[in-house]
Amino acid sequence: FITATNGVKFAYRKLGERQDVPIIYFNHLTANMDNCDPRVMDGMATRHEIISFDYRGVGSTSGDDAKSIQDMAKDCIAFIKALGYSKVDILAFSMGGFIAQELMALEPTLVRKIVLAGTGPRGGKGVSAVVGLTYWDIVKGTFTGRDPKFYLFFTTTANGKNAARLFLSRLKERTMDRDIPVRIRTLRAQLNAIRVWGHEQPADLSVFKLPVLVINGDNDRMVPTPNSYDMAKRFPNAKLHIYEEGAHGAVFQHHDDFVKRALAFFAA
């Protein structure tokens, strides 16, 4: 735990040997630290220090839930500065990618390199629709006895369903020091923040000259895949990779390949 200047006591986990420039992992909607895929986190930690954390009001972090994506970005800046870093790399997934983009707008020199996975730009096509889709798949999960991520993150193909089962099983591997479950109020607050952000004016991504790796599946229902193509075109120094037969959680389905790509990107 560490307390930032904004008074929030952030809960976090570090993996890997300490580095001058660590990787900060920006998590997805309603995620606590136990929602970090062990294969991705452990894989990145073989060569980097990677830090996961809970947003304000989420899991073991104190405070009330942030009301906007921009406020979440301000919190993340406060957390990074509390840790004493003046430069970081970022690995951001889904809503984490929304937050990371706002962070770069607020602190243009803080980020050295960034991976944006399963995410999209402010005002991107279909971004605000994630609200209805999430509630629908929560209902579906309730009736089928499955975690909503089974439907939200993966395709309905045989490979997709198998990847979903393996992913959800991996999230249960940690048996000690489990994080506090996310509350319903967090779901509502974050979905409302996404709805508003999805209707806001697009940002000028051309001002960000840092190396960017944009990555997604070819069938992302949550943040539609065309947004990944859009971002890759608008960032002046971006690379794009799209996984075939992949959905929102393609980086988890193809975790071995993703880790190799991410490690090479950060090392280049």
ZIGIVEN-V739446 format. One line per field, one symbol per residue. phi: phi as a letter, one per 20 degrees, with the letter a starting at -180 (. if undefined). A space follows every 50 residues. Layout:
BEGIN
phi = ???
END
This chain:
BEGIN
phi = .beefeneeeebcdcnfgcfceedeeeeglddffeefgffffffffccec cdbefgmdleefnegfebfffffffffffffffnedbbecdcclggffff fffffecgdfdebbdddlcbegmffnfffffffffffffffffdmdfgfg efecfefgfffffffffffffeffddlfffgfefffgfffffffgfffdf fgeefffeeffcddbaeeceefcgggfffffffeffcddccdeflcdgeg fefdffffgfffffffef
END
